[in-house]
Amino acid sequence: MFLRFIFLVLLSSSVLASSHSFEDFLNNLHQLATEQGVSKATVDRAFYQLTPNLDILESDRSQAEFSQNFWNYLGKRVSQYRLDNGYDTLKQNRSLLNKTYQQYGVPAHVLVSFLGLESNYGNNTGSYSLVRSLATLAYDPRRSVFFTSELIALLKLIDDGKVPLEATGSWAGAMGAVQFMPSNVIAYGVDADNDGKIDLWNNQADILASAANFLEHLGWNRGEKWGREVTISEDFNYEFVGLKTKKQLDEWQTLGIRSANRSNLPESSMAASLILPMGYKGPAFLVYQNFRSILGWNHSTLYALAVGHLADRLSGGGSLLATPIDEPLLKRDDVMAIQQTLSLLGYDAGEADGIAGPKTRAAAKDFQKDIGMVADGYVGYELFQRLQ
């Protein structure tokens, strides 16, 4: 297990740059937090006898979005159990959801889908100490800048009496039914019933309004879909795959894209991008602006597709028409091996971190093109075998 702590380096100034031990880190962070307006008493209480939780670092390096393929990920998140609970949530909160839609423009089935993915409709909000989780992740060098900022945001919420010191959440420091990070609570949390509190654990009005407010600020377009499942012609040019390419639906029609049932695409001027979460052998989706808004909530393509599909199912849509692929899952070490091999072959795959990000996919696409594979950029088992 890779759990080695190294020096913490903040890009923004900081008094934390010389930290060695966790105790040193907390002492320096104490100074930084008080300089940013958190009371000394709150910091003292939060850091009293605080120790890092090493299990959290293992969770950070084995997230499902990095270790599961599309069908595996979707099957676990759009289950019959989750659908049944989603239907119940829609029914029980119909009036409140309609009111939230009128104000923010985010449909009921979309909001409920987020609740389903984030916390199983509020039934699993996490049992980790928020302070301890964020302090551990802030001390770890992988994303220290981000989590240090979130820890200070949490301390401010505690200092203002908006979140209790003993509040619990996910291992990553997210809280409530919508799993907001502390900075999102500050920026987008809504006291919908004007009771003077923003309760993201128990107050359904606050929960739904906060989620809708966040999506509105992320650019959610009222009355538009997030995307649609499509099929691809055999002679399709895979250079057009990816979020960087946007085309209107009639252009995609000309390029050989059809609806999932092979009918023509609807006539529309909406701009869309084509994504293939499991390469050319897997399902294909045209996605719109609202898909990008979902990505603003969570940058994982698998997460965004799961939210969109669960929302469609909750609003009466059917299962995907693509045939599932039974493909061996790649471990993080496997993806690291892909990245290292691509780099050795002269393709810049970025840091060998076991996460197939844009740089790794671009390198994979160039390699596939050069050796005569279908250049879809998919970092999967077939690519792993070829590189071995």
C-alpha positions in Angstrom: 0.0 0.0 0.0 1.4 3.4 -1.0 0.7 5.5 2.0 3.9 7.5 2.3 3.5 11.2 3.2 6.0 13.7 1.7 6.5 17.4 2.1 3.4 19.5 1.5 3.8 22.2 -1.1 1.2 24.8 -1.6 1.3 26.9 -4.8 -0.1 29.9 -3.2 2.3 31.4 -0.7 2.4 29.5 2.0 3.3 28.9 5.5 2.7 25.2 4.9 5.6 24.7 2.5 8.1 23.6 5.1 5.8 21.1 6.9 7.4 17.7 7.7 5.2 15.9 10.2 1.4 15.9 10.6 1.8 17.9 13.8 3.9 20.5 12.0 1.3 20.6 9.3 -1.5 21.3 11.8 0.5 24.0 13.5 1.1 25.8 10.2 -2.4 25.3 9.1 -3.6 26.7 12.4 -1.8 30.0 11.5 -3.2 30.0 8.0 -6.8 29.4 9.1 -6.7 32.2 11.7 -5.2 34.5 9.2 -8.3 33.8 7.0 -10.7 34.7 9.8 -11.3 31.4 11.6 -11.3 31.9 15.4 -8.5 30.4 17.4 -11.0 28.6 19.6 -12.6 26.8 16.7 -9.2 25.7 15.3 -8.0 24.6 18.7 -11.1 22.4 19.1 -11.0 21.0 15.6 -7.3 20.1 15.8 -7.2 18.8 19.4 -5.6 15.3 19.4 -6.3 15.0 15.6 -4.5 12.2 13.8 -4.6 11.3 10.0 -6.8 8.5 8.8 -4.6 6.5 6.5 -7.5 4.4 5.2 -8.7 7.5 3.4 -5.7 7.7 1.2 -6.4 4.2 0.0 -9.9 5.2 -0.8 -8.6 8.2 -2.7 -6.5 6.0 -4.9 -9.1 3.4 -5.6 -12.2 5.4 -6.6 -14.8 3.5 -8.6 -14.6 6.1 -11.4 -11.0 5.0 -11.9 -11.3 1.3 -11.5 -14.6 0.2 -13.2 -15.6 0.2 -16.8 -18.9 1.7 -18.1 -21.1 -1.4 -17.8 -19.7 -2.4 -14.4 -20.2 1.1 -13.1 -23.6 1.7 -14.5 -25.0 -1.7 -13.4 -24.1 -0.9 -9.8 -25.7 2.5 -9.8 -28.8 2.1 -11.9 -30.1 -1.0 -10.2 -33.8 -1.9 -9.7 -33.3 -1.1 -6.0 -32.2 2.4 -6.8 -35.0 2.9 -9.3 -37.6 1.8 -6.8 -36.3 4.1 -4.2 -36.1 6.9 -6.8 -39.7 6.4 -7.7 -40.7 6.7 -4.0 -38.6 9.8 -3.6 -40.3 11.5 -6.5 -43.7 10.6 -5.2 -43.0 11.7 -1.6 -41.5 15.1 -2.7 -43.7 15.9 -5.7 -44.9 19.3 -4.5 -41.5 20.4 -3.3 -39.8 19.2 -6.5 -42.2 21.1 -8.7 -41.6 24.3 -6.7 -37.8 23.8 -7.0 -38.2 23.3 -10.8 -40.2 26.5 -11.2 -37.5 28.5 -9.5 -34.3 26.9 -10.9 -35.4 25.0 -14.1 -33.9 21.6 -13.1 -36.4 18.8 -13.5 -37.5 16.6 -10.6 -36.1 13.4 -12.1 -32.7 15.0 -12.5 -32.5 16.2 -8.9 -33.6 12.9 -7.6 -31.1 11.1 -9.8 -28.3 13.2 -8.1 -29.6 12.2 -4.7 -29.6 8.6 -5.8 -26.0 8.6 -7.0 -24.6 10.8 -4.2 -26.2 9.3 -1.1 -28.8 6.7 -2.0 -31.5 9.4 -1.5 -30.0 10.6 1.7 -29.7 7.2 3.3 -25.9 7.0 3.1 -24.3 10.4 3.8 -21.1 9.0 5.3 -19.7 8.3 8.7 -16.2 9.8 8.5 -15.2 12.8 10.6 -15.2 15.7 8.1 -12.4 17.5 9.9 -10.2 14.4 10.1 -10.9 13.4 6.4 -10.0 16.8 5.0 -7.0 17.2 7.3 -5.6 13.9 6.1 -6.2 14.7 2.4 -4.8 18.2 2.8 -1.6 16.7 4.3 -1.2 14.2 1.5 0.7 15.8 -1.5 -1.6 14.5 -4.3 -4.2 17.3 -4.0 -3.0 19.2 -1.0 -3.9 22.7 -2.4 -7.5 21.7 -3.0 -8.1 19.9 0.2 -6.4 22.6 2.3 -8.8 25.1 0.9 -11.8 22.8 1.6 -10.6 22.3 5.2 -10.4 26.0 5.8 -13.9 26.4 4.3 -15.2 23.7 6.7 -13.6 25.5 9.7 -15.4 28.7 8.6 -18.7 26.8 8.5 -18.0 25.4 12.0 -16.9 28.8 13.3 -20.2 30.3 12.0 -22.3 27.6 13.6 -23.5 26.3 10.3 -21.9 22.8 10.6 -21.2 21.1 13.9 -17.6 20.2 14.8 -18.5 16.5 14.9 -20.2 16.5 11.5 -19.6 13.3 9.4 -19.6 12.8 5.7 -17.7 10.9 3.0 -14.1 9.9 3.2 -13.4 12.9 0.8 -15.0 15.5 3.1 -18.4 15.8 1.2 -21.5 16.3 3.3 -25.2 15.8 3.3 -27.6 14.1 0.9 -26.1 16.0 -2.0 -22.5 15.4 -0.8 -21.4 19.0 -1.1 -17.8 19.9 -0.4 -17.5 22.8 2.2 -16.8 25.4 -0.4 -20.0 24.4 -2.3 -22.0 24.7 0.9 -20.7 28.3 1.2 -21.2 29.2 -2.4 -24.4 27.4 -3.3 -26.2 26.2 -0.2 -29.7 27.5 0.1 -31.9 28.1 3.2 -35.0 27.3 1.2 -37.5 27.4 4.2 -35.9 30.5 5.7 -35.3 28.9 9.1 -31.8 30.5 9.4 -30.0 27.2 8.7 -28.7 25.3 5.6 -29.4 21.6 6.6 -28.2 19.3 3.9 -28.8 16.2 6.0 -32.4 16.4 7.0 -34.2 19.3 5.4 -35.5 18.3 2.0 -36.3 21.8 0.9 -32.7 22.9 1.6 -31.3 19.8 -0.1 -33.2 20.1 -3.3 -32.8 23.9 -3.6 -29.1 23.7 -3.0 -28.6 21.0 -5.6 -30.7 22.9 -8.2 -28.9 26.2 -7.4 -25.6 24.5 -8.0 -26.7 23.1 -11.3 -28.1 26.4 -12.4 -24.8 28.0 -11.8 -23.1 25.2 -13.7 -25.0 26.2 -16.8 -28.1 23.9 -16.7 -30.4 24.8 -19.6 -34.1 24.6 -18.7 -36.1 22.3 -21.0 -33.1 20.6 -22.6 -32.0 16.9 -22.4 -28.6 15.9 -21.1 -27.9 13.7 -24.1 -29.1 10.6 -25.9 -27.9 7.1 -26.8 -26.9 6.7 -30.5 -25.5 4.3 -33.0 -22.5 4.8 -35.3 -22.0 3.8 -38.9 -19.2 1.3 -39.8 -17.3 3.9 -41.8 -17.4 6.6 -39.0 -14.4 8.8 -38.6 -13.3 8.5 -35.0 -11.4 11.7 -35.1 -14.6 13.4 -34.1 -15.0 11.5 -30.8 -14.6 13.6 -27.6 -15.9 16.6 -25.8 -13.6 19.0 -27.6 -15.7 18.4 -30.8 -19.1 20.1 -31.0 -21.5 19.7 -34.0 -25.2 20.3 -34.6 -27.4 17.2 -34.8 -27.8 17.5 -38.6 -24.0 17.4 -38.9 -23.8 14.3 -36.8 -26.6 12.8 -39.0 -24.5 13.4 -42.1 -21.5 11.8 -40.5 -23.4 8.6 -39.9 -24.8 9.0 -36.4 -28.4 7.8 -35.7 -30.6 7.4 -32.7 -30.2 4.2 -30.6 -33.1 2.6 -32.5 -31.4 3.6 -35.8 -34.0 6.2 -36.6 -32.9 9.7 -37.8 -31.8 12.2 -35.2 -34.3 14.9 -34.4 -34.0 18.2 -36.3 -32.3 20.6 -33.9 -29.7 23.3 -33.8 -28.4 22.0 -30.4 -24.7 21.5 -30.3 -23.6 18.0 -29.2 -20.4 16.0 -28.6 -19.9 12.3 -29.2 -18.5 10.2 -26.4 -17.7 6.4 -26.3 -17.2 5.3 -22.7 -16.0 1.9 -23.8 -14.6 2.6 -27.2 -16.0 1.7 -30.6 -17.4 -1.6 -29.3 -19.4 -0.1 -26.5 -22.4 2.3 -26.3 -22.3 5.7 -27.9 -23.8 9.0 -26.7 -24.4 12.4 -28.1 -24.2 14.8 -25.1 -25.4 18.4 -24.8 -24.7 21.4 -22.5 -26.6 19.8 -19.6 -24.2 16.9 -19.6 -21.3 19.3 -19.2 -23.2 20.8 -16.2 -23.3 17.4 -14.7 -19.5 17.1 -15.3 -19.2 20.4 -13.4 -20.6 18.6 -10.4 -18.3 15.6 -10.8 -15.7 15.5 -13.5 -16.1 11.7 -14.2 -17.7 10.8 -17.5 -19.0 7.6 -16.0 -20.6 9.5 -13.2 -22.3 12.0 -15.5 -23.6 9.2 -17.8 -25.0 7.3 -14.7 -26.8 10.5 -13.5 -28.2 11.1 -17.0 -29.4 7.5 -17.5 -30.9 7.1 -14.0 -32.8 10.4 -14.6 -34.1 9.1 -17.9 -35.2 5.8 -16.2 -36.9 7.7 -13.4 -38.9 9.8 -16.0 -40.1 6.7 -17.8 -37.3 5.9 -20.2 -36.1 2.4 -20.9 -32.8 0.5 -20.6 -29.9 1.3 -23.0 -30.2 -0.6 -26.3 -26.4 -1.3 -26.7 -25.3 -4.8 -25.8 -23.2 -5.0 -22.7 -19.6 -6.0 -23.1 -18.0 -8.5 -20.7 -14.5 -7.1 -20.5 -11.9 -7.7 -17.7 -11.5 -4.7 -15.4 -8.2 -2.9 -15.4 -6.5 -2.3 -12.1 -4.8 0.9 -11.3 -1.5 -0.8 -11.8 -2.6 -1.9 -15.2 -3.4 1.7 -16.3 -0.1 2.8 -14.9 1.6 0.2 -17.0 -0.3 1.5 -20.1 0.8 5.0 -19.3 4.5 4.0 -18.8 4.6 1.9 -22.0 3.0 4.6 -24.1 5.6 7.1 -22.8 8.4 4.7 -23.5 7.2 4.3 -27.0 7.2 8.1 -27.5 3.6 9.0 -26.8 3.1 11.5 -24.0 0.6 9.9 -21.7 1.3 12.2 -18.8 2.1 11.2 -15.3 1.8 7.4 -14.7 -0.8 7.8 -12.0 -3.2 5.0 -13.0 -5.9 7.5 -14.0 -6.8 7.5 -17.7 -7.3 11.3 -18.2 -7.4 13.3 -21.4 -3.6 13.2 -21.9 -3.6 9.4 -21.6 -6.5 9.0 -23.9 -4.9 11.3 -26.5 -1.7 9.2 -26.3 -3.7 6.0 -26.7 -5.5 7.4 -29.7 -2.2 8.3 -31.4 -0.8 4.8 -30.7 -3.9 3.1 -31.9 -3.8 5.1 -35.2 -0.2 4.3 -35.8 -0.6 0.6 -35.4 -3.8 0.2 -37.3 -6.3 -0.2 -34.4 -9.6 1.7 -34.4 -8.4 5.1 -33.0 -11.1 5.7 -30.4 -8.8 6.6 -27.5 -10.3 4.0 -25.2 -8.0 2.9 -22.4 -9.3 -0.6 -21.9 -8.3 -4.3 -22.0 -7.7 -4.5 -25.7 -5.2 -1.7 -25.5 -3.6 -3.2 -22.5 -3.1 -6.5 -24.3 -1.6 -4.9 -27.4 0.9 -2.9 -25.3 1.9 -6.0 -23.4 
